[in-house]
Amino acid sequence: MNLRLLFGCALMCSAALAGAQNVAKNYKTSSYGNPISPCVFCADPTALEYDGRVYVYGTNDHQQFIANGKKDSNGYGSIKSLVVFSSDDMANWTFHGTIDVGKLCSSWGGRFAASWAPSVTWREGMGNKDEFFLYFANSGGSVGMLKSNSPVGPWWSPLSKPLIDSSTPGVSPCNWIFDPGVVIDDEGIGWIAFGGGDPNSQGNKLMPGNSRIAKLKRSMTELDGKAVNLPAPYLFEASELNMMDGRWVYTYNTSWSDRNDWNSYSKRGTAPAPSSCSMCYMVTDNPLDPDAWEYRGEYVANPGSFGFGWGNNHTHLQKFGDNYYLFYHSMVLEQNMKTGASGFRSIGVEKVNVNESKQQIGKVTMTNAGPKALHNLNPYVEQQGETMSTSGGISYESFTNIVRVPSVSNLGNDASKNLQVSMKAGDWTMVRGADFGSEGAQSFTLKASGRGKLEIRLQNIGAAPAATLEFYSPSIEEHTITVDPTVFKGVKNVYFVFTESSSVKFDAWQFAETLPDGIQSVVTSSNGASAVYDLSGRKSGSSPRGIYIKDGKKYVERR
């Protein structure tokens, strides 16, 4: 790539540029943490922690939104992909694109229908290759699975058909064979729960009889024995599994039916009847013994109870570092956008109190604010353009490919080694809590293509630009300007506002810090690892900076 150092504003022809007097509207308030994406409809979350980041996977509601012409109701039938996001601070989220499940399962023939409600887990594999296993609802009639050696792919289908269907021993009668929940226990054994729907031929409102659980073989691609009934009261859908202190924790969504028969449930204890379409949980020491499951009650009500739109309910409980978080979906983004469409969901997250030794999940309230950031963002390592807390003007279709890689698929196209964001005049992104330190930043580098003008604004979208960069390059290149370290100092929310744009594609950005007094020289080092992953599973970005002493002199470690 060519490095262009621009001291001040570059002189350039702007006749072809579209000016932007006003910035684009955002549908997620800058101070809010929810939903995690300001521009992608997604639902039915699952998650895993890997190498210091939490990766969140969900149903790609936006695919249906586009198929509907961005109107009408969500019918789910056109959803044939899954979305992937990640974060290390729970405030800024990187969109990794989509997993094109329909393409990956093309060998299934007519047996593939749709991809909903994923559940994911991973384990250390042989030969320094970790193994990731993703299970999904193939519409309402079966469960499929994918495999990868990275949390962001490339993924492949190790089977030429669904893993579980109506012919699987122990499944029938089960109305909906979908919504898998997977976990690997403390002995390294995989388990999968699934099922849902209105009461089956042998069930009733209290015990619909549609929940199943089964052991998986070491390969994770085959059941080890038959599935057995899991007696979950008022079960409707949304199975997930966790392990806590050696015990299995099963979470699920309840039905909309009345609770008139609650008092006939012998294992209810002192728990009140769960509210309609709420999330409840059960625990056990022996998952294959239906009588060993203990009902523990409701931990979060329907999103409509919090003003986020009545609809279905689906959550995933994830431990990240020392904290537990509850990922869920609501229709808050749809409400804010007011497109006239209905049923298009967005993933949110809240911190939740969990007592692992007692397998107790605290009550959760869905909020706009979401959890507090775990730490500040480091502006001195390369950050992807698709990393943001919120944005304006960006849409799902704005995320495009740089390099085609036929082995994976993204947004309906061949996937890329990295994503970029198409920016129109007035479009912007924002990252929360960038810590420039006490010395401040001395320069800024933008990786982008096209012809445009970028204004960097601090703290408020309406603020005067703290720095301005005009650029042009037909391909992705680095464009660097000096900035005022007295302005880029301390912790700031940073807005990247493209006030002019002609075919601009935003790839990445990075600041360089001011050298402290007394630094005598600068050396190059390749030590350290980035925390940002691309779609190929490789880490990207630069090493963290640091000051160290060598031969009696101070050095600054830089890329």
C-alpha positions as CSV (number, residue, x, y, z in Angstrom):
1,M,0.0,0.0,0.0
2,N,1.1,3.6,-0.6
3,L,1.6,5.8,2.4
4,R,0.6,9.4,1.8
5,L,1.5,11.9,4.5
6,L,-0.6,15.1,4.2
7,F,0.4,18.1,6.3
8,G,-2.9,20.1,6.4
9,C,-5.7,19.8,3.9
10,A,-4.8,18.4,0.5
11,L,-5.7,20.4,-2.6
12,M,-8.0,18.4,-4.8
13,C,-10.7,18.7,-7.4
14,S,-14.1,18.4,-5.7
15,A,-16.4,18.9,-8.7
16,A,-17.4,15.2,-8.6
17,L,-18.0,15.1,-4.9
18,A,-21.4,15.3,-3.2
19,G,-21.4,17.8,-0.4
20,A,-23.1,17.0,2.9
21,Q,-24.6,19.9,4.9
22,N,-26.4,17.5,7.2
23,V,-25.2,14.3,8.7
24,A,-27.3,11.1,8.3
25,K,-29.8,10.1,10.9
26,N,-29.0,7.4,13.4
27,Y,-31.4,4.9,14.9
28,K,-29.4,4.1,17.9
29,T,-28.6,6.9,20.4
30,S,-24.9,7.6,20.8
31,S,-24.9,7.0,24.5
32,Y,-26.8,3.7,24.3
33,G,-25.3,0.2,24.1
34,N,-28.3,-1.5,22.7
35,P,-28.9,-2.9,20.2
36,I,-25.4,-4.1,19.5
37,S,-25.8,-3.2,15.8
38,P,-27.2,0.2,14.7
39,C,-28.0,-1.0,11.2
40,V,-28.4,-4.8,11.0
41,F,-31.6,-6.7,11.9
42,C,-30.6,-9.9,13.6
43,A,-32.1,-12.2,16.2
44,D,-31.9,-15.5,18.2
45,P,-28.4,-14.8,19.6
46,T,-25.8,-17.3,20.7
47,A,-22.3,-16.6,21.7
48,L,-18.8,-17.9,22.7
49,E,-15.7,-16.4,24.3
50,Y,-12.5,-16.9,22.4
51,D,-9.0,-15.3,22.8
52,G,-10.3,-12.2,24.7
53,R,-13.3,-11.5,22.6
54,V,-17.0,-12.5,22.7
55,Y,-18.4,-13.6,19.4
56,V,-22.2,-13.3,18.8
57,Y,-24.1,-15.2,16.1
58,G,-27.7,-14.7,15.1
59,T,-30.5,-15.2,12.6
60,N,-30.1,-12.8,9.7
61,D,-33.4,-11.0,9.8
62,H,-32.0,-8.4,7.5
63,Q,-31.9,-10.9,4.6
64,Q,-35.7,-11.2,4.9
65,F,-36.0,-7.4,5.3
66,I,-34.3,-6.9,2.0
67,A,-36.3,-9.8,0.3
68,N,-39.5,-8.0,1.5
69,G,-38.4,-4.7,-0.1
70,K,-37.9,-3.3,3.4
71,K,-41.6,-3.5,4.2
72,D,-44.3,-5.9,5.3
73,S,-43.8,-8.6,8.0
74,N,-41.0,-11.0,8.8
75,G,-41.9,-14.4,7.4
76,Y,-38.4,-15.9,8.0
77,G,-38.6,-18.0,4.8
78,S,-35.9,-16.1,2.9
79,I,-33.4,-16.2,5.7
80,K,-30.6,-18.5,4.6
81,S,-27.6,-17.0,6.4
82,L,-26.4,-16.1,9.9
83,V,-24.7,-12.9,11.1
84,V,-21.5,-12.6,13.2
85,F,-20.4,-9.8,15.5
86,S,-17.6,-9.6,18.1
87,S,-16.4,-7.3,20.8
88,D,-13.7,-7.1,23.5
89,D,-15.3,-4.2,25.5
90,M,-19.0,-4.8,25.2
91,A,-19.4,-1.3,23.8
92,N,-18.0,-1.3,20.3
93,W,-18.9,-4.2,18.0
94,T,-17.2,-5.4,14.9
95,F,-19.4,-6.8,12.2
96,H,-17.8,-9.8,10.5
97,G,-20.4,-10.3,7.8
98,T,-22.5,-13.3,7.3
99,I,-22.3,-17.1,7.1
100,D,-24.0,-18.2,3.9
101,V,-25.6,-21.4,5.2
102,G,-27.6,-22.0,2.1
103,K,-24.4,-22.1,0.0
104,L,-22.5,-24.2,2.5
105,C,-25.4,-26.7,2.7
106,S,-26.0,-26.9,-1.1
107,S,-25.0,-30.6,-1.0
108,W,-28.2,-31.3,1.0
109,G,-30.3,-30.8,-2.1
110,G,-33.9,-30.1,-1.3
111,R,-33.4,-30.8,2.4
112,F,-32.1,-27.3,3.1
113,A,-34.8,-24.8,3.8
114,A,-33.6,-21.9,6.0
115,S,-31.1,-21.0,8.8
116,W,-32.4,-19.7,12.1
117,A,-31.5,-19.7,15.7
118,P,-27.8,-20.8,15.9
119,S,-26.0,-22.3,18.9
120,V,-22.3,-22.4,19.0
121,T,-19.5,-24.0,21.0
122,W,-15.8,-24.7,20.6
123,R,-12.9,-26.8,22.0
124,E,-9.2,-27.1,21.7
125,G,-8.5,-29.4,18.7
126,M,-5.6,-31.5,17.6
127,G,-2.5,-30.1,15.9
128,N,-3.0,-26.6,17.2
129,K,-6.3,-26.2,15.4
130,D,-9.2,-25.3,17.6
131,E,-12.6,-26.6,16.5
132,F,-15.8,-24.6,16.4
133,F,-19.2,-26.2,16.0
134,L,-22.4,-24.3,15.0
135,Y,-25.8,-25.8,15.0
136,F,-28.9,-24.1,13.5
137,A,-32.6,-24.6,12.9
138,N,-33.2,-25.7,9.3
139,S,-36.6,-24.0,9.3
140,G,-38.9,-25.9,11.7
141,G,-38.2,-29.4,10.6
142,S,-34.6,-30.3,11.4
143,V,-31.3,-29.3,12.9
144,G,-28.1,-28.8,10.8
145,M,-24.5,-28.1,11.7
146,L,-21.4,-26.4,10.5
147,K,-17.8,-26.6,11.5
148,S,-14.8,-24.2,11.4
149,N,-11.3,-23.8,12.8
150,S,-11.9,-20.1,13.6
151,P,-14.8,-18.2,15.2
152,V,-15.3,-16.3,12.0
153,G,-14.8,-19.1,9.4
154,P,-14.4,-20.3,6.9
155,W,-17.2,-22.7,7.8
156,W,-18.1,-25.9,6.1
157,S,-20.8,-28.5,6.4
158,P,-19.4,-31.8,7.5
159,L,-22.7,-33.6,6.7
160,S,-24.6,-34.0,3.5
161,K,-27.9,-33.8,5.4
162,P,-29.4,-32.5,8.7
163,L,-27.9,-33.8,11.9
164,I,-31.4,-34.3,13.5
165,D,-34.8,-34.8,11.9
166,S,-38.0,-36.6,12.6
167,S,-36.4,-40.0,11.9
168,T,-33.8,-39.5,14.6
169,P,-34.4,-42.0,17.5
170,G,-36.2,-40.5,20.4
171,V,-37.4,-37.3,18.5
172,S,-41.0,-38.1,17.6
173,P,-43.5,-36.9,18.5
174,C,-42.0,-33.4,18.4
175,N,-43.8,-30.7,16.5
176,W,-40.9,-28.3,15.7
177,I,-37.5,-29.9,15.4
178,F,-35.5,-26.7,15.7
179,D,-33.8,-24.1,18.0
180,P,-30.8,-26.2,19.0
181,G,-28.8,-25.4,22.2
182,V,-25.3,-27.0,22.5
183,V,-22.8,-27.2,25.3
184,I,-19.6,-29.2,25.9
185,D,-19.5,-30.4,29.5
186,D,-16.6,-30.6,31.9
187,E,-15.7,-34.1,30.6
188,G,-15.5,-32.9,27.0
189,I,-18.8,-34.5,26.1
190,G,-21.1,-32.5,23.8
191,W,-24.9,-32.2,24.5
192,I,-27.7,-30.8,22.3
193,A,-31.2,-29.7,23.3
194,F,-33.9,-28.8,20.7
195,G,-37.6,-28.7,20.0
196,G,-40.7,-26.6,20.3
197,G,-44.2,-25.8,19.2
198,D,-47.7,-26.2,20.4
199,P,-48.5,-29.4,22.5
200,N,-47.9,-32.6,20.5
201,S,-50.2,-35.5,20.4
202,Q,-49.1,-36.7,23.8
203,G,-48.8,-33.3,25.5
204,N,-50.9,-30.5,27.0
205,K,-50.5,-26.8,27.7
206,L,-48.4,-27.4,30.9
207,M,-46.3,-30.1,29.4
208,P,-46.3,-29.7,25.6
209,G,-43.9,-32.6,25.2
210,N,-41.7,-31.0,22.5
211,S,-38.3,-30.5,24.2
212,R,-35.5,-33.0,23.6
213,I,-31.9,-33.5,24.7
214,A,-29.3,-35.9,23.5
215,K,-25.6,-36.7,23.9
216,L,-23.2,-36.1,21.0
217,K,-20.3,-38.3,20.0
218,R,-16.7,-37.0,20.0
219,S,-17.1,-35.9,16.4
220,M,-20.0,-33.6,17.4
221,T,-21.5,-34.6,14.1
222,E,-23.6,-37.6,15.4
223,L,-25.8,-38.3,18.3
224,D,-24.6,-40.8,20.9
225,G,-27.8,-42.7,21.6
226,K,-31.4,-41.6,21.3
227,A,-32.8,-38.2,22.3
228,V,-34.9,-38.1,25.4
229,N,-37.8,-35.9,26.6
230,L,-36.9,-32.9,28.7
231,P,-40.0,-32.0,30.8
232,A,-40.0,-28.1,30.5
233,P,-43.3,-26.5,31.6
234,Y,-45.0,-24.3,29.0
235,L,-42.1,-24.9,26.6
236,F,-42.5,-23.2,23.2
237,E,-39.0,-22.6,21.7
238,A,-35.5,-21.1,22.1
239,S,-33.5,-23.9,23.8
240,E,-30.0,-23.2,25.0
241,L,-27.6,-25.0,27.3
242,N,-24.9,-23.9,29.8
243,M,-22.7,-25.7,32.3
244,M,-22.3,-24.3,35.9
245,D,-20.3,-25.9,38.6
246,G,-20.7,-29.3,36.9
247,R,-24.5,-29.1,36.4
248,W,-26.5,-28.6,33.2
249,V,-28.5,-25.4,32.9
250,Y,-31.3,-25.4,30.3
251,T,-33.0,-22.2,29.2
252,Y,-36.1,-21.9,27.0
253,N,-38.9,-19.7,25.9
254,T,-42.4,-20.3,27.2
255,S,-45.7,-20.3,25.3
256,W,-48.5,-17.7,25.0
257,S,-51.0,-20.1,26.5
258,D,-52.9,-19.5,29.7
259,R,-51.4,-20.7,33.0
260,N,-54.6,-22.2,34.5
261,D,-53.0,-25.6,35.2
262,W,-49.9,-24.2,37.0
263,N,-50.9,-25.5,40.4
264,S,-51.0,-29.0,39.0
265,Y,-47.3,-28.9,38.3
266,S,-45.7,-30.8,41.2
267,K,-42.2,-29.3,40.7
268,R,-43.2,-25.7,40.8
269,G,-42.1,-25.2,44.4
270,T,-42.7,-21.6,45.4
271,A,-42.1,-20.2,41.9
272,P,-45.0,-18.3,40.4
273,A,-46.3,-19.3,36.9
274,P,-44.1,-17.8,34.2
275,S,-45.5,-14.8,32.3
276,S,-46.4,-15.3,28.6
277,C,-43.5,-15.8,26.2
278,S,-40.9,-15.4,28.9
279,M,-37.5,-17.1,29.4
280,C,-37.3,-19.8,32.1
281,Y,-34.6,-22.3,33.2
282,M,-34.1,-25.7,34.6
283,V,-31.0,-27.5,36.1
284,T,-29.9,-31.1,36.5
285,D,-27.1,-33.5,37.4
286,N,-28.3,-36.1,34.9
287,P,-29.6,-34.6,31.6
288,L,-30.9,-38.0,30.2
289,D,-33.1,-38.6,33.2
290,P,-36.4,-36.6,32.8
291,D,-37.2,-36.8,36.5
292,A,-33.8,-35.3,37.5
293,W,-34.6,-31.8,36.0
294,E,-35.4,-29.0,38.5
295,Y,-37.5,-26.1,37.4
296,R,-36.0,-22.8,38.6
297,G,-38.4,-20.2,37.2
298,E,-38.4,-17.1,35.0
299,Y,-35.4,-14.8,34.5
300,V,-36.5,-12.3,31.9
301,A,-40.0,-11.3,30.6
302,N,-41.0,-10.7,27.0
303,P,-39.4,-7.7,25.3
304,G,-42.8,-6.1,25.1
305,S,-42.8,-5.9,28.9
306,F,-40.0,-3.3,28.6
307,G,-41.5,-1.4,25.7
308,F,-39.3,-3.0,23.0
309,G,-42.1,-4.7,21.0
310,W,-44.2,-7.8,21.7
311,G,-43.0,-10.9,19.8
312,N,-41.1,-14.0,20.3
313,N,-38.2,-14.3,22.9
314,H,-34.8,-16.0,22.6
315,T,-31.8,-15.5,24.8
316,H,-28.3,-16.9,25.4
317,L,-26.4,-16.7,28.7
318,Q,-22.7,-16.1,28.2
319,K,-19.8,-15.8,30.6
320,F,-17.2,-13.3,29.3
321,G,-14.2,-12.8,31.6
322,D,-15.6,-12.6,35.1
323,N,-19.1,-11.5,34.2
324,Y,-22.2,-13.1,32.8
325,Y,-24.2,-11.4,30.1
326,L,-27.6,-12.2,28.6
327,F,-27.9,-11.7,24.9
328,Y,-31.5,-11.4,23.6
329,H,-33.5,-9.8,20.8
330,S,-36.2,-7.2,20.7
331,M,-37.7,-4.9,18.0
332,V,-36.3,-1.6,19.3
333,L,-34.3,-0.8,16.1
334,E,-37.4,-1.5,14.0
335,Q,-39.4,0.8,16.3
336,N,-36.8,3.6,15.9
337,M,-36.6,3.2,12.1
338,K,-40.4,3.4,11.6
339,T,-40.2,1.7,8.2
340,G,-43.7,0.2,8.4
341,A,-42.2,-3.3,8.4
342,S,-42.9,-5.6,11.4
343,G,-41.3,-8.5,13.2
344,F,-37.6,-7.5,12.4
345,R,-35.5,-8.0,15.5
346,S,-32.3,-6.7,16.9
347,I,-29.8,-8.3,19.3
348,G,-29.2,-6.6,22.7
349,V,-27.2,-7.5,25.8
350,E,-27.4,-6.9,29.5
351,K,-25.1,-7.8,32.4
352,V,-26.7,-10.5,34.6
353,N,-26.1,-11.7,38.2
354,V,-25.4,-15.4,38.2
355,N,-24.5,-17.6,41.2
356,E,-22.6,-20.5,39.6
357,S,-22.4,-22.7,42.6
358,K,-26.1,-22.6,43.1
359,Q,-27.0,-22.3,39.4
360,Q,-29.1,-19.2,40.0
361,I,-29.8,-16.7,37.2
362,G,-30.8,-13.2,38.4
363,K,-33.8,-11.3,37.0
364,V,-32.9,-9.3,33.9
365,T,-34.3,-6.0,32.7
366,M,-33.9,-5.1,29.0
367,T,-32.6,-1.5,28.6
368,N,-31.4,0.9,25.9
369,A,-28.3,1.6,27.9
370,G,-26.9,-2.0,28.0
371,P,-23.8,-2.9,30.0
372,K,-20.9,-0.6,30.9
373,A,-17.8,-0.9,28.8
374,L,-15.2,-3.3,30.2
375,H,-12.4,-1.0,29.2
376,N,-11.6,1.9,26.8
377,L,-10.9,1.4,23.2
378,N,-7.2,1.7,22.1
379,P,-7.0,4.1,19.1
380,Y,-3.3,3.3,18.6
381,V,-4.0,-0.2,17.2
382,E,-5.6,-0.6,13.8
383,Q,-9.4,-0.6,14.1
384,Q,-11.7,-1.8,11.4
385,G,-14.2,0.5,9.7
386,E,-16.9,-2.0,10.5
387,T,-16.2,-1.6,14.3
388,M,-18.7,0.9,15.8
389,S,-21.0,1.7,18.7
390,T,-23.5,3.5,16.4
391,S,-23.7,5.1,13.0
392,G,-25.7,7.2,10.7
393,G,-26.6,6.4,7.1
394,I,-24.9,3.0,7.2
395,S,-27.1,0.1,6.1
396,Y,-26.6,-3.7,6.0
397,E,-25.9,-3.3,2.2
398,S,-23.1,-0.8,3.0
399,F,-20.8,-3.6,4.1
400,T,-18.9,-4.9,1.1
401,N,-16.0,-7.1,0.1
402,I,-12.4,-6.2,-0.6
403,V,-11.1,-9.5,-1.8
404,R,-13.3,-12.4,-3.0
405,V,-12.6,-15.7,-1.3
406,P,-14.6,-18.5,-2.9
407,S,-14.5,-20.8,0.2
408,V,-16.8,-18.6,2.2
409,S,-19.8,-16.4,1.4
410,N,-20.7,-13.0,2.7
411,L,-23.8,-10.8,2.2
412,G,-24.9,-13.0,-0.7
413,N,-21.5,-12.7,-2.4
414,D,-18.2,-14.5,-2.1
415,A,-16.8,-13.5,1.3
416,S,-13.8,-11.3,1.8
417,K,-10.6,-11.4,3.8
418,N,-11.9,-8.3,5.3
419,L,-14.9,-6.0,5.1
420,Q,-15.2,-2.4,4.1
421,V,-18.0,0.1,4.5
422,S,-19.4,2.1,1.6
423,M,-19.8,5.6,2.8
424,K,-22.1,8.1,1.2
425,A,-21.9,11.9,1.8
426,G,-23.2,12.5,5.3
427,D,-22.6,8.9,6.5
428,W,-20.7,8.4,9.7
429,T,-19.6,5.9,12.3
430,M,-18.8,6.3,16.0
431,V,-16.7,4.4,18.5
432,R,-17.1,4.9,22.2
433,G,-14.4,5.6,24.8
434,A,-11.2,5.9,22.7
435,D,-8.4,6.5,25.2
436,F,-5.8,8.8,23.7
437,G,-3.8,9.0,27.0
438,S,-2.1,11.9,28.6
439,E,0.3,12.7,25.7
440,G,-2.4,12.6,23.0
441,A,-2.2,11.6,19.4
442,Q,0.1,13.2,16.8
443,S,-1.2,11.7,13.6
444,F,-4.2,9.8,12.1
445,T,-4.2,7.2,9.3
446,L,-7.3,6.3,7.2
447,K,-7.4,3.2,5.1
448,A,-9.9,3.9,2.3
449,S,-10.5,4.1,-1.4
450,G,-12.5,6.6,-3.5
451,R,-12.5,10.4,-3.3
452,G,-13.8,12.0,-0.2
453,K,-13.5,14.3,2.8
454,L,-13.4,12.9,6.3
455,E,-14.1,15.1,9.4
456,I,-13.2,13.6,12.7
457,R,-15.5,15.0,15.4
458,L,-15.1,14.4,19.1
459,Q,-17.8,13.8,21.8
460,N,-20.7,15.0,19.7
461,I,-21.8,14.5,16.1
462,G,-22.6,18.2,15.8
463,A,-19.2,19.3,17.1
464,A,-16.7,21.3,14.9
465,P,-14.2,19.0,13.2
466,A,-11.1,18.3,15.3
467,A,-9.3,17.2,12.2
468,T,-10.1,17.0,8.4
469,L,-8.7,14.7,5.8
470,E,-9.3,15.0,2.1
471,F,-8.2,11.9,0.1
472,Y,-8.2,10.1,-3.2
473,S,-7.1,6.7,-4.3
474,P,-8.7,4.2,-6.7
475,S,-7.8,1.3,-4.4
476,I,-7.6,0.9,-0.6
477,E,-4.6,2.9,0.5
478,E,-3.3,4.7,3.7
479,H,-3.9,8.4,4.0
480,T,-2.2,10.1,6.9
481,I,-2.5,13.6,8.5
482,T,-1.0,15.2,11.5
483,V,-3.5,16.1,14.4
484,D,-3.4,18.3,17.4
485,P,-2.4,16.3,20.5
486,T,-3.9,18.8,22.8
487,V,-7.3,18.0,21.2
488,F,-6.8,14.3,20.8
489,K,-6.1,13.6,24.4
490,G,-7.9,11.7,27.2
491,V,-11.0,9.5,26.6
492,K,-13.2,10.6,23.8
493,N,-16.1,9.3,21.7
494,V,-14.8,9.6,18.1
495,Y,-17.1,10.3,15.1
496,F,-15.9,9.6,11.6
497,V,-18.0,11.8,9.3
498,F,-17.6,11.6,5.6
499,T,-19.0,14.9,4.5
500,E,-18.0,14.4,0.9
501,S,-17.9,11.1,-1.0
502,S,-17.5,9.7,-4.4
503,S,-17.4,5.8,-4.2
504,V,-15.7,5.9,-0.8
505,K,-15.0,2.6,0.9
506,F,-13.9,2.8,4.5
507,D,-11.6,0.0,5.5
508,A,-9.8,0.9,8.8
509,W,-8.2,3.6,10.8
510,Q,-5.5,4.2,13.4
511,F,-3.9,7.0,15.4
512,A,-0.3,7.3,16.4
513,E,0.6,8.7,19.8
514,T,2.8,11.6,20.6
515,L,6.3,10.6,21.7
516,P,6.8,11.5,25.4
517,D,9.7,13.9,26.3
518,G,13.0,12.2,26.5
519,I,12.4,9.6,23.8
520,Q,15.7,9.3,21.9
521,S,14.8,6.9,19.1
522,V,12.2,4.8,17.6
523,V,12.5,1.1,16.8
524,T,10.4,-1.3,14.8
525,S,9.0,-4.3,16.5
526,S,6.6,-7.1,15.3
527,N,5.9,-8.4,18.8
528,G,2.4,-8.5,20.2
529,A,-1.0,-9.6,18.8
530,S,-4.0,-7.8,17.6
531,A,-7.5,-8.5,19.0
532,V,-9.3,-7.9,15.7
533,Y,-10.1,-10.9,13.4
534,D,-11.0,-10.9,9.7
535,L,-13.3,-13.3,8.0
536,S,-10.5,-15.7,7.2
537,G,-9.7,-16.2,10.9
538,R,-6.4,-14.4,10.8
539,K,-5.7,-11.6,13.2
540,S,-5.2,-8.1,11.8
541,G,-4.0,-4.8,13.1
542,S,-0.8,-3.6,14.7
543,S,1.0,-4.3,17.9
544,P,0.3,-2.3,21.1
545,R,2.8,0.4,21.7
546,G,5.0,0.6,24.8
547,I,8.1,2.3,26.3
548,Y,11.0,0.2,27.3
549,I,14.7,0.7,28.3
550,K,17.6,-0.8,26.2
551,D,21.2,0.0,26.6
552,G,20.4,2.9,28.9
553,K,18.1,4.6,26.3
554,K,14.3,4.9,26.1
555,Y,12.6,3.4,23.1
556,V,9.1,3.4,21.8
557,E,7.8,0.2,20.4
558,R,6.0,0.9,17.1
559,R,4.9,-1.1,14.1
